[in-house]
Structures are given as C-alpha cells and as structure tokens.
C-alpha cells in the first residue's frame, strides 16, 4: 500500500486542560516517538486523521511543522469509551528493515451457522491482534471466516493465520464464539458489566495519561 502523508504540529504544552482545548478546536493530542531518541508531543487535525485512518495505511509519512519527516505506524489509538471518538494517538517511527510491534484489526466474514439455523448469538470478544513483523509485511487486517461456527463453538487466536508475522497474543484466547440462546442473556449481562467497568477505568487512565504528557 502506498504511503500517506499526515501533517502534525509540535506541541509544547501538555496536561488535561490543554488536551480539552485542543479537542474543542478540532485537534487531537498525540505523541510521536522513535526508539529512545525521540519522544515528541504533537497535535493533529482530527478530521484529517479520521480520513487517513479510513484508508487503513500500513505506513504513514509523518510531516512535522519543523520540516522533519518520518515514516511511522499507529502504535495506539485511544478512543472515548462512550462516544467512540479518538482522544489520543501514539505514532511510532520505523526504520526500514527493523521489525515493529503493532496492532491490526480482526474482521469477521460470513454468517455463523449457529446463528442462522440454531438461534445462537454471536459473541465477538477480541477485535485486534498484536503482531511483530517488518514494516513492509504489516497487514491491513486479518479476516476470520465464521461461517461454520455452530452453537457452542469458538475460534481462537491460533485459528488465525498471518504470513510473515509473529503473533504475540495467547494462542488459546477466544476471539469469537456462538452462544446458546438460554445462556446468552446471562453472559451478555456479565459482558455489559465488565464493559462499564473497563470504560470507567479507561476514562481515568486517559485523564492520567494526558496529565503525564
């Protein structure tokens, strides 16, 4: 995939208040780092970033307002747990020929047999995969076919095949499963409770991260 240029401005001010002001102006705070040499707070146009991320580029050319340019990948994109809006981004500089650790999305394809004919309910619990590979081998996403899943069946990390990469996640971690109708309600309630707790924790962690920038 061709590189896409992303413009960013260096940022000297930090903290929770500064982050709120940036978002109010249509900007998103972030950090660009390259090894142990560079750890630079930056700010980006939220709309421009959104358009670029929709193209799902493997490698981004980051152009800073001091004239410097770097090749990088999205290391982490923090989103608000309720609105889903992007609130902070980490961009990691890369060097051609050196492996990097990144997250890639997991996309489900097909319609599960257990949902179509057995009245089961699909539960998708893992949405990203942590991998290590050369920049040129970073896949846009991994696709998992769920067509043959029946009630009570699951697909795990070890069922995902990705060429030229090393998967870091636990091979036995459940990615997607089909729940029986009678237990679905109870499990969904538990998942909702966990999601609410994680959302509250993410909110607090996001504020702490902004304060520490």
C-alpha positions in Angstrom: 0.0 0.0 0.0 1.3 3.5 -0.8 2.4 5.8 2.0 0.1 8.5 3.0 1.3 11.9 4.4 -0.1 13.1 7.7 0.6 16.6 8.9 1.2 17.4 12.5 2.4 20.3 14.7 4.9 20.1 17.5 3.3 20.6 20.9 4.9 22.2 24.0 2.0 22.5 26.4 0.5 19.4 28.0 -2.0 18.4 30.6 -5.7 17.6 30.8 -6.7 21.2 30.2 -4.6 21.6 27.1 -6.0 18.3 25.7 -9.6 19.5 26.2 -8.8 22.8 24.5 -7.2 21.0 21.5 -10.2 18.8 21.0 -12.5 21.8 21.2 -10.5 23.3 18.3 -10.9 20.1 16.2 -7.4 18.8 17.1 -6.3 15.6 18.8 -3.2 15.3 21.0 -0.7 12.6 20.4 2.9 11.5 20.8 5.5 10.6 18.2 8.4 8.5 19.3 11.3 6.8 17.6 13.4 4.5 19.8 14.9 6.2 22.8 15.9 9.3 20.9 12.6 11.0 20.2 9.5 11.3 22.4 7.7 14.4 21.0 4.2 15.6 21.9 2.3 16.5 18.8 -1.2 17.6 17.7 -3.1 16.7 14.6 -6.2 17.8 12.8 -9.0 15.4 13.9 -10.8 15.4 10.6 -7.6 14.8 8.5 -6.6 12.0 10.8 -10.0 10.4 10.5 -9.9 10.5 6.7 -6.4 9.0 6.7 -7.2 6.2 9.1 -10.2 5.2 6.9 -7.7 4.3 4.2 -6.0 1.9 6.7 -2.4 2.6 5.6 0.3 0.3 6.8 2.9 3.0 6.9 2.3 6.8 7.3 4.7 9.5 6.4 4.5 12.0 9.3 5.3 15.6 8.3 6.0 17.9 11.2 5.8 21.7 11.1 9.5 22.0 11.8 10.2 20.5 8.3 11.2 17.0 9.5 9.5 13.9 8.1 9.4 10.3 9.4 7.9 7.0 8.4 5.7 5.7 11.2 2.9 3.4 12.1 -0.1 3.9 14.5 1.1 2.2 17.7 -2.1 3.0 19.7 -5.3 5.0 19.2 -7.2 5.7 22.4 -10.9 6.2 22.0 -13.5 7.6 24.3 -15.3 4.6 25.9 -18.8 6.1 25.4 -18.7 8.3 22.3 -16.0 6.2 20.4 -14.2 9.4 19.3 -10.5 9.4 19.1 -8.9 11.2 22.0 -5.2 10.4 21.8 -2.8 8.8 19.3 0.6 7.3 19.6 2.7 7.2 16.4 5.8 5.0 16.4 8.7 5.9 14.0 10.1 3.0 12.0 13.4 2.1 10.3 13.2 0.0 7.2 14.5 -3.4 7.8 13.8 -3.4 11.6 10.8 -5.2 13.0 8.0 -3.4 14.8 5.2 -4.3 17.2 1.7 -3.2 16.1 -2.0 -4.0 16.5 -4.1 -4.9 13.5 -7.9 -5.3 13.4 -9.7 -8.6 13.2 -12.5 -8.7 10.7 -15.2 -11.4 10.7 -16.6 -12.7 7.5 -19.5 -14.9 6.7 -22.7 -15.7 8.7 -22.3 -18.3 11.5 -24.3 -21.5 11.1 -25.3 -21.4 14.7 -26.8 -18.0 14.3 -28.5 -18.7 11.0 -30.1 -22.0 11.9 -29.8 -22.7 15.6 -30.9 -19.4 17.2 -27.5 -18.8 18.7 -26.0 -15.4 19.4 -22.6 -14.3 18.1 -20.1 -13.0 20.7 -17.0 -11.2 19.3 -14.6 -10.6 22.2 -11.2 -9.9 20.6 -11.1 -7.2 18.0 -7.3 -6.7 17.4 -4.2 -8.8 17.1 -0.8 -7.9 18.4 2.0 -8.8 16.0 5.7 -8.4 15.3 7.0 -8.1 11.7 8.9 -6.0 9.2 7.1 -2.7 8.2 6.6 -4.0 4.7 4.7 -7.0 6.0 2.2 -5.2 8.2 -1.2 -6.4 7.0 -4.2 -4.0 6.8 -6.2 -6.5 8.8 -6.8 -10.2 9.4 -10.0 -11.9 8.2 -11.6 -14.7 10.1 -14.3 -16.8 8.5 -17.1 -17.7 11.0 -19.5 -19.5 8.5 -19.0 -22.9 10.1 -19.4 -21.9 13.7 -22.3 -23.7 15.4 -23.8 -23.1 18.9 -21.1 -23.8 21.5 -18.2 -23.5 19.0 -15.4 -20.9 19.1 -12.5 -19.6 17.1 -9.3 -18.8 18.9 -6.1 -16.8 18.2 -4.4 -20.0 17.0 -7.0 -20.3 14.3 -5.8 -17.0 12.7 -3.1 -17.4 10.0 -1.0 -14.4 9.1 2.0 -14.7 6.8 5.4 -13.2 7.6 4.4 -12.1 11.2 4.7 -13.4 14.7 1.5 -13.2 16.8 2.0 -12.1 20.4 -1.4 -12.9 21.8 -2.2 -16.0 23.8 -3.0 -18.8 21.2 -5.8 -20.1 23.3 -7.6 -16.7 23.7 -11.2 -16.9 22.4 -11.8 -14.4 19.5 -15.4 -15.2 18.6 -18.0 -17.8 19.7 -21.6 -18.6 19.3 -23.7 -18.8 22.5 -26.7 -20.9 23.2 -29.9 -18.7 23.5 -30.6 -19.8 27.1 -27.2 -18.7 28.4 -26.8 -15.7 26.1 -28.7 -13.3 28.3 -26.7 -14.1 31.4 -23.3 -13.8 29.7 -24.3 -10.6 27.9 -25.2 -9.0 31.2 -21.8 -10.0 32.6 -20.1 -8.6 29.5 -22.0 -5.4 29.8 -21.0 -5.0 33.4 -17.4 -5.7 32.5 -17.6 -3.2 29.7 -18.9 -0.5 32.0 -16.1 -1.1 34.5 -13.5 -1.0 31.7 -15.0 2.2 30.3 -14.7 3.8 33.7 -11.1 2.6 34.0 -10.2 3.8 30.5 -11.7 7.2 31.3 -9.4 7.5 34.3 -6.4 6.2 32.6 -6.9 8.6 29.7 -7.0 11.5 32.0 -3.9 10.3 33.8 -2.1 9.9 30.5 -3.0 13.4 29.4 -1.7 14.8 32.8 1.6 12.9 32.4 2.2 14.0 28.8 
